[in-house]
Amino acid sequence: MGRSFPPLPNRGTFNRIPLRLLLVVPFVLQVSAAVGLTGWLSLRQGQRAVNQVASQLRDSVTHHIEYKLEAFLATSHLVNQLTYDAIDLGQLDPTDEEAMFRHFMRQSRQFGHIDSIFFGRADGEFVGYTTLGQRGSQLMRAGPSLDNYIQFVKVDGTTGQPQEVLRSTAGWNTQTRPWYRAALQAQGPVWGEVFPYHAYPVMALPASRPVYGDDGALIGVLGNNFFLTHISDFLQDMHISDRGQAFIIDRAGLLVASSTQTAPVESVQGNPQQSYSLLDQDPLIRATAQLLFNQAGGDWGRVQPQQAEFRLGHEQQFMQVASLADDVGLDWLIVVVMPESDFMAAIEASRRNTIALCALALAGAIASGLYTSRWITRPLSAFSSASRAIADGHLNQAIGPTGLQELEGLAHAFNAMAARLEASFGDLQRSKAEIEHAHAEIQQQAALFRLMAENVSDLVCLHGLDGRFLYVSPSAEWLLGYTPDALVGLQPCSLAHPDDLDQCQMHLQAPAEGRAPDQRPVLYRMRHRQGHYIWLETFTRPIVDAGGTVVQLQTASRDVTDQVRLRRQLEHDACHDSLTGLPNRKQLQERLEMALTRSRQQSQYRFALLFLDIDHFKRAFEKG
């Protein structure tokens, strides 16, 4: 039984007021005015604060990096200068390798981030000390006295006493080393080119200077290596911003150090090399380098110190570039990049103003909404009650007059929907019963088909339109030697005899649209798993959908090898003598008729008949 709802009270003039006008206009006017005004103020103040803080922080970070790098790099030349002064004052004999080694060992303890210190004499002898990035202590010796080998000898880190030779490499020539030649060319302190350190897979920056005697003759070259990983470690430990990055590149665009990579190198044929910034894996480094490269017109030497902004993806980035150069050959670029989202603290004050104004607007909107909601509560309650009743299964529902223009039309639509829903529900119940009955029949037929396919001796298969097996009955295992799983997905013609490919492909072709399927069987050979061939006689039946389109093919095959052999034997016996196996009179007559027919059709065709008569042939054959 249906329920009837009481009519709503008459509200007079406001009986037909549009619901959209009553709800939307007051809310939109109040909220839009408040949010628009406060948002405009917040945007101006926030952007100004972000730009100011970003500029100050970029300056601070860049200056700190410059200061630290200058301290790092000045140490390299200071170490060489101290050794040079000791030699010049006669405190250190450059020909005494033991004294030079122990001097270098003391210097390494005092200047921990200098990773190797060495001296190459003018006569080719070489001596040095290395810590391999604080991973051990080693004596380095090379030169003509060692047949131009370079030796790395493990030493006691406290006493310097040699313990064992770790490695010995041939082909050493002190005078051809890049740091040696750079010092001679500069005739004073100089930076060498960054190179992959031969004893440790990192990039090293060499610093060297020549040593001359009182007579101006070259004594040798002092040098040391500074591992660039120290700079990357410093940048990683330094707080830039929450997601800010800093990296250093040379004037060729090669990465020297990065705050995101311990060693910004790549392996080329097993050897470490500096990464090219334009091809670096880090998207921020790659985008920043591309921006600088484009600004300089493709010439890294023209990149100037600057502050700039750019977008990466959907986020604004603040960038600062500073130059780090000295008078001994160093020329690097320090790049600091920070995302705009890291500077939101500067706009907190503006955000508080926005929240306050939005709260006032929201309070007014809520007050208006409460009054409006009471206006429409009662008609909506009627809709809610009717909907719950329908959900509970009571479909015969009706909504009375609502008093609002929009809800009045909705009430008529709801009543019509409820009536149709009740009728549709009855139809659905009947359809459900029919579907369940049909489903049961389909399940029964499917079970019957599977029972027949799995127990029949014939090979029953289901194929896609491309011919591949979709289903193979268990009889395939004793018929062809393959398990059904081994054949599913396989092209049947891949197992067919090469002479029977046309026959095999014929029975796997779907009939053309509008044509009746060919019911005749196809005879072909198929390869057994053991390698021999068996004869199959195959019937093909198309499977169509409701629209009559062929969607699959079903085949049934049986082994007719014995029948084929018997038939061929009969055909052979019909045309050959049973005793001698030679062609008999019947075959002779057939070939004569064929020759005569051809001679009548082709005037130039000629043939001859050779007749041999062997006396007593039958008697001789029977005796033999």
Salt bridges, closest charged atoms under 4 A:
GLU66 OE1 - HIS63 ND1 3.36
GLU97 OE2 - ARG121 NH1 3.83
GLU97 OE1 - ARG141 NE 3.37
GLU98 OE2 - ARG102 NE 2.69
ASP115 OD2 - HIS230 NE2 2.95
ASP123 OD2 - ARG121 NH2 2.98
GLU315 OE2 - ARG243 NH2 2.43
ASP331 OD1 - ARG251 NE 3.33
GLU348 OE2 - ARG351 NH1 3.18
GLU408 OE2 - HIS412 NE2 3.85
ASP427 OD1 - ARG430 NH2 2.01
GLU441 OE2 - HIS437 NE2 2.81
GLU454 OE2 - ARG450 NH1 3.55
ASP458 OD2 - ARG558 NH2 3.37
ASP466 OD2 - ARG468 NE 3.43
ASP499 OD2 - HIS497 ND1 3.79
ASP500 OD2 - ARG525 NE 2.77
ASP518 OD2 - ARG520 NH2 2.98
ASP573 OD1 - HIS572 ND1 3.67
